[in-house]
């Protein structure tokens, strides 16, 4: 009987729901906590998400060789300047171990102007977040906890997504 109760508890807390109209977004019933989520900026300075508590964060993991990443970048760029989401901070984190020149060329070719690129540190965040592939976007609430993730690419200008994410802004 104890096993059954534990099993039921685990299932009800691990199962996630999907956002209507967007099949690859997973919303956690219980937000996930991570310690020391640190990545690097262009100058190899450490960025810790704990310094951004009180803001809605979107950590987008990508690489220059990833075609779906390339397709979603323009809508991600526009999301950063959406007037309805004035408290969102986007961190586009390159996990391809690519050099700064290649990353800058990629972003310039796509006319990305509203956010900067960041880099995965030697202790990869791909492992920390158990990423299955890229692009993957991790959504962090104002308390610093992951409340949802997008597995694969989406159009970040989608009205269903915008209306939903506004609740967390």
N, C-alpha and C positions, 0 to 999 in steps of 0.2 A: 504493500500500500504506500509506503514512504517513497519508493521508487516512482510509482505512478504520479504522486503529487509533485515530486521534483521534475519529472518529465513534462507534465502539463504546465508547470510554472515556466520552464525553459522555453517551451514552444510558444506560449503566449507572449513572452518577452523578446523573443528573437525574430518572430515573424514580422515582416514590415509590409506596409501598404504601398500602393502605387498611386501617383498623382494622375487624376483623370486626364486622358488624352496624351500623356507622355509615358510610354511604356518602360523606359530605361531609368526612371528615377525611383530610388528606394528611400522611403521615409522610415526612420527608426522610431519604434514606439518608445524606446528608452534611449536617450542620447548617449553616445559613446564618449568616454574621456580618454585623453592621451596625455602623456607626460613629455615635456620637452620636444615639441614639434618645432624643429629649427631647420632653416634652409638658408641659402646664401644669396646675396644680391650680386650685381655685376662687379662689385669691387671686393668680392669674397668676404663681405661683412655678414655676420650672423643675424638672421631675422627670427625672432621667437614669437609665435602667435599669441603667447600670454600677454604681450605688450599691446595687443589690440582688443582686449576684452571691452565689451560695450559696443562693438561693431559687428555687423554681419560679415563673415569672411567666406570667400569662395576660393578654394585652392584647386586650381586647374592643372592637372598633370598632363604633359604633352611632350612631343619630340618633333623635330623638323621633318623627319622621314614619314610621319604619320599623316596619311591623307585625310581621315576624319577630323584630326586636330586642325588641319589647314581649313577645312570646310566650316568649322564652328568658330574659329578665331574672330572673324568680323562681327558676329553677333555678340560674342563675349566682350569685344571692345566697346560695342554700343551699350551693353549692360552696365558697364562702369559709369557711363554718363547719363543713365536713365534718371530723369528728375524725380520719379516716384521711388527711387531706391538711393536716397542721398547718404545712407549710412553703410553701404556695401563697399567692401575693399576686396579687390581681386588680386590674387597672387598667381600668376601663370608660371608654374614651376617646370622647367625643362628637366626631364629625367633621362635624356638621350646621351648624357655625358659629352655634349657638343660644345665647341668653343664659342666664345662670345661673338666673333665675326659672323659665324654661320647662323647663330640665333638672331642677331641683329638684321642680317640680310633677309631671313625668313619673315620677320615681323615687318620690316620695311616694304618688302614685296607685297604684303597683304594690307599695307597702309594702316597698321595698328599704331594708334597714337595715345590711347587713354589708360594704358597700364604698361608697366615695365616687365621684363622677364627676370625670373629668379632661377636658381639652380639647386638641384638635389645635392645634399651634402654626401660625404663618403658613407656615412651610415644612412642608407637610402630610406627615404620616406615611403617608397613603393612597398617596402617590407613592413614598415610601421603601420601603414594603412591597409595592408593586404590587398594591394591593387591587383585586379585580374587582367588588366590591359589599359591601353590609353586610346583616346582621352578618358579620363575619369576626373570628375569634379567633386570635391568634398565640401559640404556646406557646414560651416561652424557658426553656432548661435552666439549671442552676446555674452553668454556665460563661458564660452570657450569649448563647447562640446559639439561633436558631430551629430547633427540631427537628420541629415540626409546625404545621399550621394547620387550623382548621375554617372551611370556606367555606360560609356560610349558617348557619342556626340549628340547634341541637341541644338535646336535654334533657341538661343537665349533671349530672343525677342518674342517668343511664343506667348500669347496673351494668357493662356492657362498658367504657364510658369511664372510670368510677371505677377499676376494676381495672387498666386499662392505665396511667392517669396516675399511679397510686400508685408505679409503678416509677421515676418521675422525681422523686418528692417528697423 
